[in-house]
Amino acid sequence: MDEFVATLADEAALRAALPTEGATDLTVLDCELGNALSFSQGSWDLVVADLTAAGLPRSLLDELEAGPCATVIDAFDLRRELVNYKKVLLHLFSECRRIDADLQRVLAHTFWQHSDVVEDMVAHLSAAFDGDAATERELEKIKAANGLGLTVQHQKLLYVVSTKTMMRHRGVQRAIHDARDILKAICLTPRHPEGRLPRRLREMPRSLYVDQALTTALAASTTLGRKQGKAAANASNHGGDDEASRDLEGSATAPNTGELGVGAREAGEADEVVPLAQRASREPLDRVLSAVRDALGWPAQAVAFVEQCLIARGGFKALAMIEELRRYVKILQELLPQISGAADRFRAAEEVARAKWHARPSGAKKTPVSDLEDWLSAAAFQGRQIAVLSGIETATAEHTRWVQELLARFDAHSSAGGDPMLNAEPRSVRLFVAGDDVRQQQSCAFVPRDFQLGEMATAPRSVLKTFLMPAMDAAIVHEGWPPSIDGCRTRVRAYSHAHALALGDKLPRSARHRCADCHGTFDSIWVREGVCAVCIKKRRADCSGSARCIFECKLAEQAWCPHSTRCFVCDAPHSCEIECRLGRGDGESVCAAVKALQPEVLCLDFDKTLCTTRNGGTPLPKSGRVKHTIDSELKAAALLHPFAHVITRNSHKADIEAFLRQEGLAEMAVHVVPKKMPKGQYIHDTFYSGDRAVGACLFVDDDIRELVLDPWLRTDQRIHRIHFVRAL
């Protein structure tokens, strides 16, 4: 210890011994709020390298690892689990949205408006109040009928089943969206103790979509109809359905600089001191440092150096993430019984309404039309709220279970009183590893065997495939497509070419999307890439075994994935990391791929990938213009890799090199690809055309064309590609 303390006392000698960041002279001694993102972080090995370089003996390092810093090591492991778990949730959310699109179309098509208003409402109410008891049996009859001879009651039952399926799915989708966004915010906990927590964390629980749904439900009347009930709910709702259904990727166009909290800060806060209430808690770090000082008896100078190392290398961040995770779990535990109670409140109201319905005078004509309207409106609103809250409750409870499991594993590994079965193999068993198709749970190595969120997210697929889609397909065969405008399917915004011409200016604005195949005009939910959903299904059937995109996009052959018969462009988000070696992800995905693949060459695009520049602009600031920033995670990947290269079409090579020097990446080579030459060809000619055998290469670009146009990139098994998308 004496030699270690002596080294710490000689700052010049200490700086000379410590590892620096890239080509800069920055060491952990220089870490502060403004440059925290410049340091490699996220691994205990980095802390070990700093301590060893400073002269700490192996025996004292062993004491540190087995004692106070065991918690830090476990915190790094839990951080890795959270990063992978949120990626699993992103896969599930993407699948939820695809299912939701199918449910929207089915819901619109199954709505059946009978010409007799009273008979229509009575059939609808009967399906709503009595359908649950006989749903499966009646659906089997509908399926056997194959679209022929269906009664009004059958049509209404299909609509009620579609509605309940969709609303429950919306609840599950909202819970998964919420879970993913909050875990993303937790992963963006600032590295430095003086940084600001992300807004979603600062504003919990109000920032949670599930809390917003609960607020809506509690404010709504259980006996009013849809319009009155929603009006009452919206009066107090501070997020609403629109907030919960935001486009996850569309709102993430800014560079990933939020981790620093105030280093990348919100506009106008460059010199602002962050209030303590908006910072991450220092208590976990202070406990570790107190144990180093008191339990191990280290002097103050040594403790201060350990603190500096932990802050620079992400130890503070990892410990603070766990505190935020505990706070998040506590909030979820408080919300769950409230969500259950809100659902029970609507169930009780539905039971009262059902009893009144069964006790009504026999004969539809004895019930006034106005009473039927109120009854139907209230029943529809009650059913919607029950389904949404039920989906939220089950998905949130399952999510809470697994977050608690992660925390329990951390606590067991970090304390002597933990589960001995867990402690037998500390830090060796992974729960979550983000993979290509986690929603199908094809391998228990990706998600735990009893992980239920995947089944919850895809549960509507079974109802769609078994009953709803066959019923819609049979109806389309017998009734024609698009449906007749004077028919009973009044919510299908679909018109034949002749009907669209006849309607002229009276054609609804929302239904002006034309199909290239059937030439019909449709609402946006029916059309994708200029083809309606029915014609898309026909194209897929006709093109089975084809090696071309069914939408005939400009990259019809190059962007086609034969393993899943999907197009990387038209069917995005799609990835095929194993067979096609083409994935899709953000900077974290790139870092994970670098660690997993250990590529010999790492090639990063510059514009809109490594840097926020676009269209070949200079990265250096100019008078009156916003300063460009670097993606912190791609920077970390470049620092991890000794042979990282910039492969760009941006001609400002000198400016790019100067920008990289400012960011501590002076050794990163910059290659400007000539015009009209594919980047794949340039990579081949630069790295693979010589006599030296070159191993794996990871190529990252935000432009899918650069990743698929060159045939060598697509066929050479050594080349792995990632379509870069910010802040997934």
N, C-alpha and C positions, 0 to 999 in steps of 0.2 A: 504493500500500500504506500510506503514512503516514497518509492521511486515514482509511482503513479502520481502522487500528489506533487512531487517535485516537477514532473513534466507539466502538470496543469499550471504550475506557478510560472513557468517560462512560456509566455504566450507565443513568442516567435518560434520556439522549438515545437510547440504544440501545433501551430498552424502548418509548419513544414511537414509534420508527421501525419496529419489528418487527410483523408481523401477529399478531393475537391469535386464540385459538380460540373461535369463536362469539361469544357475548355476554360471555365471561369476559375477564379481563385476563391470562390465561396466555399466555406466549410461550415459545419454545424454551429460554430461559434458566431457566424454571421446571420443565422436564421432570425428573421423578424417578420412582422405582419406583412410588410410589403413584398417580401421575396419568398414567402413560405412555399409557394408553388414551384419554385426552382429546384427544390430538393427531392431526390428520389425517396419514396416512402412506401409504407404498407407491409414491411417485412422486418421481423426481429433480426434477421441476418445483417441488415444495414446498421442497426444499433451495435451489434457485435463488432462489425468492421471498424466503427468509430472508436469504441472502447478499447479494442485491441491495438489500434493504431496509436492511441494515447498511452499505451503501456500498461493497461490493466492485466494482471496475471490471470492465467486460465483458472486457477483455484478460486479467485475472487469472482470471476465471471460465472463460474458454476454456482457459487453461493447466491449470486444475484438472480440467476435463472431459476434456481430451485426455491428461492424465497420471494422477495417482494415483486420481482418482475415476472413471475409466473403468470400473474394476472394480465400483464401486458401481452405476453405471448399468446395467451388464450383469447385476448381481445382481438389481436390480429387475425386469428383463426375465425372468430365469429364474424368479423368484418368480411372475410372472404365468403363465408356462408351467406351473408346478407346480399352481397353483390350477385351471387349466383341465384339466390331465391328471387330477387326482384326481376332477374332476367326470365326466370320461369314464369313469373306473373305476367310479364310482358307478352310472352308467347300465348298465354291463356287469354289475355285481354284481346289480342289480335284475333284469336279464334272466336271469342265471344262476339266480336263485331261482325265477323263473317256470318255466324249463325243468326245474329240479329237482322241482318239484311234479308236472309231467307224468310225469317219469321214475319218481317214487315210485308213482304210480297204475299205470303200465305194469308196473313190477317186481312189484307185488302181484298183478296180474291174470295175468301170464305164468307165475307159479309153479304148476307142475302136479304134483300128488302122485298117482302111479299106485298102484293097489291092491296090485300085486305089489312089495314093498319092494325085493327084489333087482334086479328088472328096472328099477325106478325109479333106483336108485343107479348101476347100470351105464350106463344111458342118460345120466345126468347126468355121470358121469365121462368118458364118450366125448365128450360135447359140450364138456366143459371142456378135454380134452387134444387132441382132434382137430378141434374146431370152427373154429379159426383158418384152417386150410388150405382149408376148403370153406364158410366162412360165407356169403359173398355168393351163391354158387351155390345153396346150400340155402335161403337166405332168399328168393331169387327163386321157388323151388318153393313155399315156404310162402305167398308173396304170391299166386301163381297159383292155389293151392288154395282161396283165399278162405274159409278157416276150415273146410273140409270134408276129412275123411279124413286129418287130421294124425296122424303117428305119435308115440309117446312121445319118440323121438329129436328130432323137430321141436319138440315142446313144450319139451324141455330146452334145445335150441339157442336158442330165443327167450328163455328165461330167462337163459341165460349171456350172450347178447348184451346183454340189458337190464342185467344186473348190471355188466358191464364198462363199458358206456356210462355208467351212472350213477356208478360209482366214479371213472372218469377225469374225468367232469364235476365231481364233488365235489373232486377235486384242483385242477382249474382254478379252480373257485369259491373254494376256500380261498386260492389264490395271489392272485387278484384282490382278495378281501376284505382280505387282509394288505397288499397294495400300497396299496390305498386308505386303510386306517387309518393306515399309517405315513406316507404323504404328508400326510394330514390332520394328524398330530402334528407333522410338520416345518413345516407352514404355521402351526402354533400355537407355534412357537419364540417365546420372550418378546421383547418389544421392547426391554426394558432389560437391560443386562449383569448386573444383580443378580437377575434373575428366574429361576425354576426351569423347567427343561426338562419337557415332558410325560412322564408315567410310561412310555409306550410307548417313548420314545427313551432314557430313562434305563436301562431294563431290557433293551435289545437285547443279544444276539439272543434271550434267553429269551422276550421278549414277542412274537416273531414266530410266527404260526400255522404257517408252513412249518417253522420250527425245532421246534415241538411235534410236528408230524407225523413229522419225521425222528427225533426222540427215541423216539417210539412204535415206529417201524419198526425202529430199531436194537436196542431192548430186546426185541422180539418174536422168538420162535423161528420159523425158516423151515420146520420140519418138524412142528410141532404144529398142531392144528386151531384152529378159530375161537375156541372158549372158552378153551382153554389158552393160545393165542398172544395173545389180547387181554388175558387176565389178567396175563400176564407183561409185556405192553406198558404196561398201565394202572398197573402198580406203579411205573413210573418216569416216566410221562407227567405233565407239570406243566401241561398245558392241555387236551389231549384234544379229541375231536370236538365236544363241547358248546361248548367255548370258541370253536372256529372257526366254528360255525354260529350264533353269537349274532345276534339281530336288530339290524341296524346302526342302524335308526332307533329301535327300542324302548329302546336303551341311551343314547339321546342326548336325553333330556328336559330336561337341565340347560341353563341359558343359556350362550351361547358367551362365557365369560369366561376361558377357559383360556389365552389368548394371553399374558396378563401374567405368568403363572407364579406369582407370589406376590401380585400385586395383587388377584386374584380368588381367591385361594388356597384351598387345602383348609382345612376347618374347623380352628380352633385354631392357625392359623399366621400370624395377622395381624401379629405383630411379629417373627417368626422370621427370622433371617439365613440365607439359603440357602447351604449349603456349596458351595465352588468346584466340587466334582466333579459337582454337580447343575445347574450353570449352563451356558449356551451359551458357546462359546469366544470370547474377545476377540481372539484372534490376528489374524484377517483385518482387523478394524477397526484394530488397532494397526499393522499393516503399511501400511495406507492413510495413517494419520496420520503415521507415520515418513517415508513418501515425501513427504508435504506439507511436513514440516519439513526434511528433508534434501535432497530433489531440487529442490524449489521454493524452499527457503530462507525459508519463512514463519516469523515469530516465534511464540513459544509462545502468546501471547494469541490470535492468529489461529487457530492449530491447535486450541486448546481450544474456540473458538467453532464451528469446523467439526465437531469431535467432538460438541458438544451438538446441532447441527443434524442430524447423521446419526442420532444416537440417537432424537431426537424424531420424525423423519420416516421411521423404519423402515429406515435404511441399515444399522445394526447388525444388525437382525433379518434382512434379506435376505442379508447376508454370512454370518451364523451359520447360516441355512438351508442354504446351500451346503456348509458344513462338515459339517452333519448329514447332508446328502445323500451326501457322499463317504463318510462313515462307514457309512451304510446300504448303499451299493453294495459297499464292501469286504466287509461281512458277507455279502451275497448271493453275491458271488464265491466266498467260502469255503464257503458252504452248498451251492452247486450241485453240485460234484463229490461231496460227501457224499451228497446226495439220489440222484444217479445211481448211486453205489456201493451204496446201500441197495436200490435197485430191482434192480440186477444180482444182488445177493445172493439176492433172492427168485426172480429169473428162473432162476438156476442151480439152486435147489432145485426149481423147477417142472420143469425139464428132467430132473432125476434122477427125479422122480416120474413124469413122462411115459414115460421109458425103462422104468421098472419096470412101469408099466401095460401097455405094449406087450409086455413079456416075461412077463406073467403066464400061467398055464396057460389054455388055451382053455376056454370054458364058464364061465358065471357061477357055477354051483353049486360049482365047485371052489375058489372064493374065499370064505373065511368072511365072514359078515355083519359081524362086528366089524371085520375088516380093511377091508371096503368103507366102513364108516362113518368109520374113521380116515382113509382115503384121501380120501374126499369132503370131510371137514372140513378137512383140510390143503390140498387143492386149492382150495377156496373161499377160504380165508384167504390163500393165496399170490396167487391172482388178484386179490383185493381190494387187497392191498398194492401189487402191481405197477401196477394201474390208477391208484390214488390217487397214488402217487409219480411215475408217468409224467406225469399231468396237472399235478402241482405243478411238476415239472422243466421241462416245455415252457413253461408260462405264466410261471414265474418267470424263465426265461432270456429270454423275449421282453420282459418288463417290465424286466429289468436292461439289456437292449440299449437301450431307449429312454431310460432314466434316464442311462445312460452317454452317449448321444447328446446329451442336454440339457447335461450337464457338458462334453462335448467342444466344443459350440458356445460355451458360456460361456468356456472356456479359450482357444478360437481368437479370440474377439472381444476378450478381455482381454490378449492377448499378441501381440507382433509376429511370433512364430513360428507363428501359427495358419494354418489352411487359407486360401489366398487367395480361393478361391471363396466361403467364408463371409464373409471380411472385405470382399469387394467390396460386399456389401449388409448392413452391420452392423445388427443389431437390427431388421431389417425383415421377416424371414421367420418366420412363426409355425408351430410344429409342431402345437399343440393348441388348438382353440377349442371349448369345450363347446357342443353343439347339441342339438336335439330328439331325434335318432335316430342317435347315433353308432354304435350296435351294427350298423346296416345300412351304415354308411360310404357314405352316399349322396353325400357331397361330400368331396373330398380337402382342402377348406379346413378341415374339422373335425379330421381325423386324417391322418397321413401315409399316402401311397398303399400302402406296404408294411407298415403296422401290422397285425399278425396276431392281437392279443389278441381283437379282435372276432370273428374267425372261430373262434378256439378256444372262446370263450364260447358261441357259437351252433351249434357243430358237431353236437351231439346232435339239433338240430332236423331235420337231414337224415335221420338214422336213424329218428327218431320218425315223420316224415312219410312216409318211403318204405316202412318195414317194420313197425315196432312198433305204431303207431296203427292202420294198416289191419288188422293181425292181430287186435288187440284188438276193433276195431269189428266185424269179421266174426264173431269168437267170440261177441260180445254178441248179434248178430242171430240166430245159430243156437242159442245156449244159453239166451238170455233174460237179462233183467236185473231184479233182482239175480241172481247165480248161485245155483244150488241149493245148499243147505247140506250135502247129502250128495254133492256133486260133487267134482271133483278140484282145483278152485281154492280151496285151503284157506287162502290168505293174503289173500283179499279179504274184508275185514270189512264185508260187505254182506248185508242180510237183507230179504226182502219183509215187508210189513206182517203177513201171516199168520204167517210164521216168527218174527218178532219177538214177536208175541203168544204164540205157542206156547212160546218159550224163557223168557219172563217174566224172573225174576230172574237166570236163567242167561245172559242176553244180556251179552256183554262190555261193560264200562264204556266202553271206547274207541269202541264202535260204537253210540252212542245219539244220533246226529245224523240227524234226519229230513228227507227231501226233500219239498218242498211239491208236487212234480209226480207222482212215481211212488209216494210215500208209503212208500218203503223207508227202512230205518234203516242208517246207514253209519258207518264210521270217519271221522275228521275230514279225512283226505287226500282224500276223495271229495266233500265237501260245502263249498260256498261260498255265502254269503248265503242259506242255507236251501234250496239246490238242488244235487243231485248232479251230478257232472261229465258223465254221460251225458245228463241232461236239459238241462244248460246248452248242450251241443252242439246238441241238438234246438231249443232256444229260439233260438240264434243262426241256425240254418238257416231257421227259420220267420219270424224277424223281420228278415231281410235287407232293407235299404232302409228299415227303420223309423227313426224319430227319437226313440225312447224307450229307456231303459235296460232291458235284458232282465230285470233283477232287480226292476223296478218299485219302485225306492226312492222316497223322498219327493221327490227331485229328479230324477225319471225323465226329464223333458224338459229342464229347465234345465241339468243337469250332463252332458248327452249330447254327445259329440264325434262328429259325423257323418263326419269325415275319417278316423278310425281305428275307427269303430263301437265306442267304448269309453266307459265312464262315469267321470267324474272322481272319483266317490265310490267306487263298487263295484269299479272296476278300478284303483284307486290302487296304486302311484304311476303316474300318467299325466299327461302334459303335451302341449300343442299350442300352442307359443309363436307360431307363424307364422299359422296359419289362425284358430284360436279366440282367440289372443292371451292364453292362460292357461297360465302356467308353474308350476313347483313348485321351491322352493329355499330356501336359508338366506340369511343376511345377505350372504354373498359373492355369491350370485346377484343379490341386489338391487343391490349396488354395481356389479356388471358391467352390469346392465340400465340403471342410471342413466347410466353412462358411454356405453353403446351407443345408447340411445334419446334421451338428452338431453331428458327430458320437461319440459314447461313447468310441470307440477304434479306433486308427489310426495305421495301420501297414505298414511300409515302408521297401521295399527291400533295400539292401545296395549297392552291386556291380552294377555299371552302372545305378543306380537309385539315391540314396541319395549321393553317392560318385562316383568318376571316376574310382575306382578300377574295376578289372575284373578277372574272373577265380580264385576267392578266394585269391587274393593277399593282402598283408598288406597295409593299408592306410598310414602308417607312412613312412616318407622319408628315403631312403637308399642312400648310397654314390653313386654318379654318376647317380641317377635316378630322373625322374621328380616328383615333389611334387604333390600329389593328392589333388583335390579340392572337395568341397561340392557344391551341387546344391543349389543356394541361395534361390530359391522359395520353394523348399521342406523343406529347413531349416526354412523358415518363417512359413510354415504350421506346422512344428513340434513345433515351439515356440508358435504358437497360440493354440495348443492342449495340455491339461494337461496330457493326457494318450497316448502319442506317443511311439511306439515301433519299434525297428529294427527287422525284421524277415529275417534272412539271412542263406545261406549255407556256408558262409565264416567262416572258423574255427578260424581266428585270433581275437577271442573275446576281449582279453585284449587290443590289438592294436586298435580295433574299438572303444572301450570305451575310450581309451586315445585320439583318434582322435576327438571323440564327445566332450570330455571335452575341448579340444583346441578350438572347434567351439562354445562353450557356450551351449552345449546340454548334460551336465553331468547327468541330471535326466532322460535321454532317455534310457530305458531298452533295452538291446541287447539279442536277443534270437537266438541261433544257432540251426537250424533244423537238426535233425539226417538224415543220409543218407537213401535214399529210402522211406522216409516219405514225403507225399505231404505237402506243406505248409498249405493247407486248413485244413488237419487233425490236424496239429500242432496248428493252430489258434483255431480250435474247442476245442481241448483238453485243451488248456491253458486258454482260456477266456470264453468258453460256456459250459463246462462240469459240472460246479459246480451248487449249488443250487441258487446262486444269478442270478437274471434276468438281462441279458446284452442286451443293445439296439443295435443300428446300429454300423456297423464296416465298415471302408473304408480301403481296401487293395490295395496297389500300388506296381506294379512290372513291370520290363521291359521284362520279359519272359512270353509270352502268355500261355505257358504250365502250369506255376504255377497258373495261374488265372482260368484255365478251367478244369484241370484234376480231381480235387476233386469234387465228385458229391454234397457234402454238400455246397460247395461254390456256385455252380450253382443253387441250389434249395432253399436255405434259404433266405427269403425275407429281412432279416436284413443285409445281406452282399452286399456291393457295391464294385465294382472293377474298377480300372483304369489301362489300359495298358499304361505304361509310355514310352513316346517318347520325346527325348530332343528337345527343341527349335522349337516347331511347329509354 
